[in-house]
Amino acid sequence: MPRFSVIIPCFKVQGFLRECLDSVLDQSYRDIEVIAVDDCSPDGCGAILDEYAARDERVRVLHLEENVGLGRARNAGMPHATGDYLFFLDSDDTLTPGALRAMTDRLAETGDPDVLVFDYARTYWWGGTRRNVLARVLAEAGDGTFTAAEHPEILDLLMVVWNKVYRRDFVEREGFTFPPGYYEDTPWTFPVMFSAGRIATLDRICLNYRQRRQGNILSTTSRKHFDIHQQYERVFAYLDARPELARWRPFLHAKMGEHCLDILAKPDRLPPSDKAEFFRRTAEMFRARRPEGAQVPAGLRVLEHGYAAYQLRRQTGRAGRELGRRAQRARGAVAGRLGRVRTAVHTRRPLDPDLVVYSAFSHRGVLGDPAAVYRKAQEIAPRLRGVWVVRDEEYAADTALLPPGTDHVVLGSSRYRRVTERATYFVNNVNWPGAVAKRPGSVHIHTHQGTPLKYMGADLLDKPGARLGLDVPQMLRRADRWDYSLVANRYSELVWERAYPCHFTSLRTGSPRNDVLVGARPEDGAGFRHRHGIPDDHRVVLYAPTRRDYRRGGHVERIDPARLAADLGDGHTLVVRLHPSLATGPARGMGLAELHRRGVVVDATDEPHVEEVMLASDLLITDYSALMFDYANLDRPILIHADDWGAYAASRGAYFDITAEAPGHVARSYRELAWLLASGAWRDEEAARLRSAFRDRFCEFDDGRAAERVVRTLMLGEPMPTPVPVPRRRPAPADRDLLTSS
C-alpha cells in the first residue's frame, strides 16, 4: 500500500502536463501511486499520460469516455486509490523538490492526522514567485494536531482542495465526493475541515500554483459563476444533516456572503446584465440561511438593502477614494512647500558639532559597521550624541535591533528632518535618501557592507540583469555626498574608487564590525549557541549562500540543507544563513523553516548580528558571499562551493576569480564537498596556506581598532593611526575541531 495516491485530472493541459508529472515522479520520496484521469481531453494529454504509464509502473491512467469536469474526474480516480493519503493535484501545477518527503515526515510526526495542510507559492507566467500571504497561519498552528474549532484561523487560508492531503479512510468513512459544477472545491473543503478530528500543518512550500497569463477558469466572464450559490447550499445541507456541526452556521453564512460579493465586485467575472440577478440570488440565500440571532457583519449589511444600495455604496466608495487621493496630493503639495521653507530656515542655523546620525541596512537598526562606530563613540567620546534612523515604529520596538534607551528617529518624521538638517556627522552602510541634503561642513562616512567580490555601482552598467530595478545614476548622485569611504584592504580601495567615481577620500581604517572577530575569544558565540539549543560539544558548520542574479527572485538551492546535515552526522549542527534579500521571500518556505522547526538545522537568517553567528561556528561553507572576507579574520576553515561559478560570474560580474584565489579548498560539486568534509582535507596544510594568503590580502587593515580609528580620526580630529598587524591564528579549540578524518 503506497503512502500517497496522487490523483491528477487532465483536460487541455498538454503544454504543462509533463512538468507536472515530472515534479511528482522525480521526488526523492517514491512510495506513491499516480492516478491520472484523462477527462476526454481533445489535445495530446491522453498520449502523454500513456507514455508515462509505459515507463513508470507507479502511473495508472484512466481514459474517460466523455468530459465530466474537474470534480467528477477526481471522483473517477478515488475508487482506484490504495494509498494512505489522497492528494488531488491540478495538472498545470507542480510539486517543489522534497515536498513528499516533508509531507510524510510531518504525517509521521503528528500521528497520521485526518488532514495535513501545507503551503504553496503562486508562480507567474512572467517568472515571478509569491508565497501565500497567510503562511503565518501554518506556523502559528503549532507542532501538534487540532480541530478547526480550536484553530479557526486555518479557515482563512484559500479554501481549495490541492493544498492539503487527506487520510483515505477518513474520506471514505465520511463519504466525501466532489459535486459537478464550477466551484466544486467549496462543498469539499468546508465539510472536510469542519469534520476533521485531527488537522496538522506543514509550514513549507510544497506546491507551485501556476498563475496563467489569461487566468484560470474562475477568472473568465460567464454565467457559470451562479454555480457558487448551489455549492454553498450543498455545504449548508451538510451542516443541516449533522447537528454536532451547527456551530459553523454563522461562520459559513458570513463566508458565503463575502465570497459572493467578491465575485460580484470583480469586473471580469459576470456579464454586466447578470449582476443584478446575481446580487438578488445572493441576498435571498443570505436571508434564508441567516442563523437565528446571528449578527450581520458591517460589510455584508448591503445584502439586506437591495442592489441599488449596493451600487450606490460602490460608487460612493470609488468617489471617496478619489477624493482621498486628491486630498492626499494637496496635503503633499502643501507639506512640500512648508518643508522647503522650514529647511531653508534650519539650514541657516549652524551645525551641531556633537550630533552624529547613524543608519544601517536601510534603517533596520543598530547593526553592522555603523553600530561598531556608535558603540566606540559612546565609549571614548561620550560628548557625541548619536541618533539612529529606523524605518518605522516596528523596528523601533524590536530590542534586538534597537537596544532600550537608544536615541532614535523614525524615517520621514519631523524630528528626523530636524536631526538630519543639523547633524555634523552621518554614518551609514548604504546611501542616505535623496532628501538628505549635504550641508557644507557636514561629514558623511560611508562604511560599505564588506569587501566586494561581485560587481557594484557603476560596474553594473554592463550587467543589465544584475542591475534590474536599480538606478545606477541616482545611486552615484547620492554617493556624491560621501566624504570618506572606509576600506579593509587596498583591493577594496581600488574597487570602490572605480565602482563609485565620486569625490570621496578612501580611509584605510579596517572594517569596524570586524573588530570583534579580530579579538575573538574561544567563549565568544556562546550566546548564539545557547539561544538555539546547540550543545556545547557540537561542532557548528555555518552555510551561507548568496543570491543569484541569473534567477528571478535570487534564490537557487545549490545544496540541500537536510542532506548536508545528515552527512555531517551526530555531534554536528548545521546553521544556515540566507542572504538578507531572501529573508522575506519564498526561499525559507521551500523547506528551511520546516527543517529549523524539526531541529534538523538552525535557520539563522533572522539573526540581526551576523558576527555572533560567525563566532559560534567552526567552519564556513559558502559560495560567493562577502561573508567569507569577514570570516577570514577568525582564521577558521572556509570551504567554497562553486558549482555554478561560470553562470554567477557571467550574470553578476566578479572582480576576481574566487575559485583561483580562494580562502580554502574549492568544491565544484556536492560530491566533492562531501569528500572534503569526510576526508579531513578541509583543515589540512593546504587549506591553512590558502586561508593565510587570503587573510593577508583581504584583512590587511583589520587589527581590532577600526571603530576607534574612525571615531578618533573623523570625529575627534586626531591624527590617523596606522593599522598594526596582530597575531591572527586563532583556530577553534581542539574539542570543537570540525569533522574527524574518515
N, C-alpha and C positions, 0 to 999 in steps of 0.2 A: 504494500500500500504506500503510494508516494505521500510526501508531506503536503505538497500543493497541487491542486488541479487548477491550471491556468486556462480559463475559458475566454477565447478571443473571437468575437463575431466579426465578420468581414463583409464589407459592401463598398465597392468603388473606392478602394484604398491601395490600388496596386503600386502606386508611387511610394508609399510609406510602409508597406507590409513587411518587406524584407528586413528593414531596420528594426521594426517591432519584434519580429521573430528572433532575429539575431540577439537582440538585447535580453531575451528570455533564455534562449538555448545556450548562450555563451556565458551565463552566470557561473561563478565558481561553485555554487550550491546546485547540485544536479538531481536531487531527489524530487523530481517533478513529473507531471504529465501535462501536455498541452492539448486541449480540445479546441480545435479551430473550426469555426462554423462558417461555411461559405453560404451567405444569405442570398443565394441565387444572384450573385454579383455579375453584372454584364461585362466586366472587364477581365483582366487576367488573374484575379485573386485566386480562383479555384486552381489554376495550373500552378501557381506559386506554392500554394498550400500542399498540393500533391507532391511537388518536388521536395519540399522539406520533409514530408512524411516518409518519402522513399529513402532518405539518408539519415533520418533520426527516428529511432523506434519510440521515442517519447511523444511523438506528434501523432495525433489521430484527427482525421478530417471528416467532417460531416457536410455533405452537399445537400442543401435544402432544395426542394423542387419549385418552391415559389418564395418570393421575398416576403418576409414576415415582420421585419423591423427589428430594431436593436434588442428590445426587451424579450421578445419571444425567441429570438435567436439565442440569447443567453439561456432561456428556459430549455431550448433544444439540447444544449450542451450539458446541463446539470445531471440528467439521468445517467450519463456516461462517466461522471466524475467518481473517482475512487479515493481521492486524496483526503487527508485530514482536514485541509482548509481549501475553500473556494476563493479564487482570485479572478475577478472579472476585469480584464484588461482591454481597453479600446485599441483597435488595430492601427491607429495612427500615433499612439503614444509609445513610450519606451521606458524600460526599467534602467535605473542607474547601476553601474558596476557594484557588485557586492550587496545589492538590495535584498535578494532572497536569503542570503546568509544572515544578514542583520535581522530580517523578519523571524527566521527560525530560531535564532538565539534569543530574541525577545519573547517569542512564544514559550520557549522552554523556561525562561527566567520567570515568567508570570503564570506558569502552570496551565497552559493552553486555555486562554480565555475564549469567550464566545466570539468576540470581535477584537481585531487589532487595527487601530487607526494609525496610519503613517503619514509622513509629509510628502509634499510634491513641489515642483517648481514649474512655472509657466515658461515655456521656451518659444520664442517668437521667430517668425519666418525671416526676420532681418538679422538674427543671430543673438539677440538679447536673451537674458535669463533673469527671472524674478521669482524669488522664493515666496511661498504662501505668506501673506502678511499676518496671518494669525498663528504662525508657527509656535509662538509662545504658549498657546493653549496646550499643546502636546507636552511641553516641558513642565508646565505647571500641574499637570495631572498626576505627577509623582511616579514612583517606581513600581507601585503595585497595581491592583485592578480596582475597578469602581463601577457603579451604575451611572446612567445618565442623570438620575435624580441627585446623586452625590456630587457630580461634577457637570452641572448643566451647561457650562461653557463649551463643552465638547460639541454641542449642537449649534454653536456659532460658526463652526467650520463649514466649508462648502459641502452641502448635502448631496453628494454624488456617490456612486457605487464603487468607483475604481480607486479610492484612497483608503481602502480597507480590505482585510481578508477575513473570512467568516468560517467558523468551525462548521464543518459539513453536517454533523449530526444535530447541531443546534438549528440550522436552516431546515433540515428535513423534519425535525420534530415540530417546529413552528409552522411548517408548510409555506414558507416564503417563496413567492414566484413573482416574476415581472409581468405587469399587465401590458396590453398593447397601448400605443399612444406615443405622444410627442415628449412628455415629461415622465417617462417610465421610472426614472430614479427616485422620484418623490415617494410613491407608495411602497418602495422597497426600503429606502434608508431610514425613514422615520419609524416605521414599525420595528425594524431591526434594532435601532438604537434604543427605542422605548422599552423593548422586551429583553434586551441582553442583560443577563445577570452579572456578567463579568466582562468589562471592557478594559483594554490596555492600550497604551500609546507608544509609538516609536518616533522619537524626535530626530528623524533622519529623512532626507530627501531620497525616496525610493523610486519616484516616477517623474518623468518629464512629460508634462501636459502640453501637447503641441497646440500652439495658437496659430491657426491658419490665417493666411493673409485676407481671405474673404470671410473669415469667421466660421463658426460651426453651425450645425443645423438649427440651433436655437436662436441664432442671430439673423435668420432670414425673415423677410416680411411675409406673413402668411396668417390665415385664419386658424391654422393648426395650433396657435398659442391658446386658443379657447380650451384646449385639452387640459390645461392646468386645473380648471375647476373640477373636472371629473376625477382627476388624480387625487386632489385633496379630499374629495368626497370618499374615495376609497380609504384614505387614512382615517377620516372621521368614523367610517363604518367599522374599521378595525378597532378603534377605541370603544365604540358602542358595544361591540361584542365581548369586550374584556373590561369589566368594571374595575378590576385592580389597576388599570392604567388611566382611570378617569382624571387623575391629577394633571395629565398632559393636555387636556382640552383647552384651557386658557392659552397655553403656550402655542398650540397648533393653530388656534383661532387667530392669534396675532401674527404668527408666521405666515399663514395663508394670506392675510390682508397685505402684509409687507411684500410678499412675493408677487402678488397680482399687481399691486401698484407699481412695483419696479418694472414689470413687463410693460405696463401702460405708459410709463414715463419714457421708455426707450423710444427714440424717434424711428427706429428701423425694425420694430417688431410687428406692429399691427397696421394694416391699411387705415388711413385716416377715417374712412367711412365706417369702420368697425369699432372705433374706440369707445363711442358712447354705449354700444351694446355690451362691450367687454366690461366697462365700468358697471353697468346695470346688473349684469350677472354676478359680478364680484360682490356688489353691495347686497344683492339678495341673499347670496350664500353667507356673507358676513353677518347679516341679521339673523338668518335661520340657524346658524351654528354658534351664535354667541352664548357662552355658558351663563347660567343664571348668576347674577351678582358680579359678573366679571367687569372690571374697569377697562374702558377702551383707551388705549394709548393716544396721546395727543395727535401724533402723526397719522392715525387711522380714522379720526373722527370725521374726516371728509367723506368717508363711505356712508355716513348717516345723513348727508346733506344733498346728495344728488350730483350729477355730472356737471351741471352749470357751476356749482360751488367749487368743484374740483378744478375746472378750467380757470375760474377766477383766481383761485389760490395759486395756480401755476403761473398765470400771467402776472399776478401781484408779486410773486416771488422773483420772477425774471426782472420786473421793473425795479423792485427793491434792490436786487443785486447790482443792476446797472447804476442806480442812484448811489449805492455804496461805493462802487468803483469810481464814480465821478467825484464823490466827496473825498475819497482817499487821495485821488490825484490832486485835488485842490489843496487838501491839507499838506500834501507832499511839496507842492509848489511854494506854499506859504512858509513851511518849515525850512525849505531850501533857502529862501530869501533871508529869513531870520538867522539861519545858520551862517550864511555868508557874512551878515552884519556882525554877528557875535564873534566869528572867527577873526574878522578884521580888528575888532576891539581887543580880543585876547592876545592876538599876535603882536600888539603894540606893547604888551606887558613883558617884562624881562623873563627869561627862562629861569626856572627853579634849579639852581646848581646841584641840589641834593636829591632830585627826583629822577628815579630810574623806572622805566616802563618795560615789563617783560612779557613775552608771549612765546608759546612753543606749540608746534604741530597744529597750526591754525586755531589757536586759542583753546586748547584742550585742558591745560592746567600746568602745574609746576613739574615740568618734565625736561629731560634731555640736557643739552649744554646750557641753555638759559637757567635752568634750575640749579646747576652746579655753580654758575656765576653768582646767582642770587644768594645761595647759602654762604658762599665765601664772602660776599659783600656784607652780609649780616654779621659775620664773624670778625672781620678785620676793619670794616668801615661802617659802624652802626649808625653814623650820621646820615648815610644814604638811605632814602626811603624808597623801597621797592613796591611797585604796584603791578599786579598781574592782570592781564586781559583774558577773560574767559568768554566762551561763545554764548552761553546763556546760563540761567539760574540752575539748570540741571547739572551742569558741570561744576558750578559754584558749590552745590550741595554735596558733591562727591568728595569725601575726605581723603580718599586715596589720590585724587587728582589735585585737590586744593586743601592742604592741611589747615585745621582750625586756626583762626587768628591771622590768616594770610590776607593782607590788604589786596582787594581786587575790584575790578570794574567790569561790567557786562558790555560786550561789544555793541557800539551804537548808542549807548546811554548818554545822558547829558554829562555825567561825571567822566565817562570815557573820553568825551570830546574835550572837557576841561583839562584832564590829565595829559592827553596827547598833545594839546596845544602848549603846555607849559614845561613838559619834561625836557631835561637836557640829554639823558641817555636812553637809548632804545636798544633792547637786546632781543633777538628773535632768531629762530632757525628756519623760518620761512619768510616770505615777503610780507610787509605790512600792507593793509588795504590801501587802495589808491587815494582814499580821502585823507590819509595821514600826510600832512604837508611837512616837508623838510625845512625847518626853520634854520636860519644862519646861527651857528654856534651849537646846534644840537649834534650829538654824536650817535650815529647808527652803527651798531655792531652786529654783523651777521655771522652766526656760528656754523651754518650749514647743518646737515644731518649725517655727517660721517664722510669717509673717504669714498670718492666716486669710482665705480667700475663702469657703469653704464653711462651713455651719453646724457648730458644735461644741458639746459639753457639753449644757447644759440646753436649748439651742435645738433639739436633735434630738428633743425630746419630741413635737413636732408633725410629725416626719418618720419614721413607723414603718418605712418601707423602709430608710432610711439608718441607723437605729439597731438593725437586726436583729442580735440576738445581743449587744447592748451594754446593760449595766446602768447606766443613767444615774444613778440614786440612789446606787449603790455608787461610781461614779466621783466624784460630788460629796463623798461621805463621805471618800474618800481625798484629794481636793483640799482638804478642811478642814485638812490638815496643812501646807499651803503657808504660809510666812511672806512670801515675796517672789515676785512674778511679773515676769519680765523682758520689756520691750517695746521694739520698734524704732521705734515711732511712736505718736502719740496715738490713731490709729484702732484699733490693736490693744489699746491700754489700755482703750478703751470696750468692745470686743468681749469681751475676757477677763472683764471685770467683770460683763458681762451673762451670758455663757455659763457662768461658774463663780461663782455667787453665794455666795462663801465669804469668810472673814475674812483676806485677804492684803493686802499693800501692793504696788501696781504701782511698778516701778522703771524709770525711763527711761534704761536703760543702752545700748540698742542690742543687736543680736544678736551674741554673741561669735564665732560661727563665721564671720560675715561680715567680720571684721577683715582676713582675708587677701584678700578681694575688694576692700575699700576701698583697700588699699595695693598693688593688683596691679601687677606689672611685666610688660613685654612677653614676657620669657622664662618667666614662670610658666606652668605647664601643659605644659612640655616633657617632663616625666617621663611623663605620661599618653600623649602622642603617641609617645614612644619605645617604651613598653611595647606599644603596639598597632600599631606599624609604620606610623604615619601620616607621610608625607613632610613635611619642614619647610615646603615651599612650598604645601602643600594648605590650602584653606580649609575649616574644620571647621564643620559645621552640627549643632547639638545638637537632637534631637527628644525631648521629654519629656512624654508624655501622662499624664494621671491616670486613676484608676479611676472607674467609673460605678456608681452605686447603683441604677440602674434595670435593671441586668442581673445576674443571679445569677453570682457569681464575679468580677464587677467589670471584666472585660476586654471592650472593644469596640474593634475595629480601625477607627479613623476615617481613617487614612492608610496606604496600602500602602508600607512602607519600601523595597521593591525599586523601585517606580515612582518614589518621590521621589529615591532615589539615582541612578537612571538619568536623571531630568530635571535633576538638578544637574550631571551631566556630568563630564568629565575635570577633574582638578585640584581636586576636592572630595571630602571624606569625610563621610559621614553617620554620626553617633553617636546611638544610640537608648538611652534610659534609661527603662525602665518604672517605674511606681510600685512601691515596695518590697513592697507587699502582693500584687503579681502575680508576684514573683520566683520563687516555688516552685510556682506553678500551671501550667496548660496554656498560658498566653499565649505563652511563649517557644517552646514546641513547635509553635506554629501557623506557624512559618516563620522567626522571628527567629534562633534558634540556627543554623539551616542557612545563613541569609544571612551570619551572622557567620563561620561556618566557611569559606565560599566567598570571604570578603573583600569582599562587596557592601556591608555595613555593619559598624560596630563596635557590639557589644552591651555597653553599659556598665552594665547593670542591677546587676551584682555588684560594681562598683567601690565600695569602702567609703567613700571620701571624695569626696562629690559636688562639693566645692569644686574639686578637681583637674579634674574633668570640665568644669565651667563655665569655669575658667581656660584650658583648652585649646581652647575653642570661640570662634567668631567671630560666631555668630548663634544665638539660641534660638527654636525653634518649639515652642509648647506650646498646650494648650487652656486648662485651668483649674488647672494645677499651681501650688502655692505656690512652686515654684522660681523663678517669674518675679520675685517680690518680692526675693529674694536676688540674682538675676542683674542686676537693675537697678543694683546698686552698681557693676558693671563698665562701665556706660554703653556697652554694645554692643547692637546692634539686637535687638528682640524682635518676633516675629510671633505673633498669636493666631489659632488655627484653631478657630472656634466654630460648626461646622456643626450641633451638637446642643445649643446653649446652652439652649433652651427646656426640653428634656427633662431636662437636667442640673440646671438651677436648680429645676425643679418637684420632682424626686425628692430632691435633696440639700438644697436651700436655699442661698442665697448672700446675703452681707451687702451686696453692691452688684453692679451690672451691669457685668461686666468688658468687655463689648463697647462700652459707652458711656464707660468711663473706662480705656481700655486703655493699655498701655505702648508701643504701636506700632500698626501697621495691623492690621485685623481681616479675616480671610477667612471667608466663610460657606460656601465650597465648596472642593474641591480645585482646581477651575479658577481660582478667584480667588487661591488661594495660589500656584499656579504662575505666574500673571501678576505677582504682587507680587515674586516672586523673579526672574523673567526681565526685567522692565521696569526693575529698579533702584529701584522705589518703596520697597522695604524700608529703604532708607537715605537717603531724601530728607529735606527740611527738615521736613515734617510729621511724619515718623517721629521725628526728633530732638526736636521740640517735645513730642510725646506722651510720649516717654521721660523728658524733663526734668521734666514735670509729675508724672508717676507717681513718679519718684525723689524729688522734693521732698516728696511726701506720705507715701510708704511707707518711705523710707530716712532718715527725719528724724533719728534719733539714732545712726545708723551712721556713726561717724567713725574707725574703726580702733582704738579704745581701749575697746571694750565689755568684753572679758575683764578688762582691767586695772581697769576701773571696778568690776566685780563683786568682784574679789579685795580691792582696797583698801577698798571701802566696807563689804562684808558680812563679810569675814573678818579684816581688819586694823583695822577701826573708824575709818578715816579719813573726812574729810568727802566728800560726794558731789560730784565734779567735774561741771560742766555740759558736755554734748557740744559740741564746737567744729566748726562746718561746715568742711569741707575741699573743695578743688577736686576734682570728681568726673569730669570729662570725660576719660576715658582710652580713646579709641577704639583699636581694633586697629591695628597698623602698616599702612602703605599696602600692603605686599606681601602682607598677609593679608586685605585687604578681600574681602568675600564674592564675589558674582557681578558680572560685568561687565554693564552695561546692554545689552539687546538693541536 
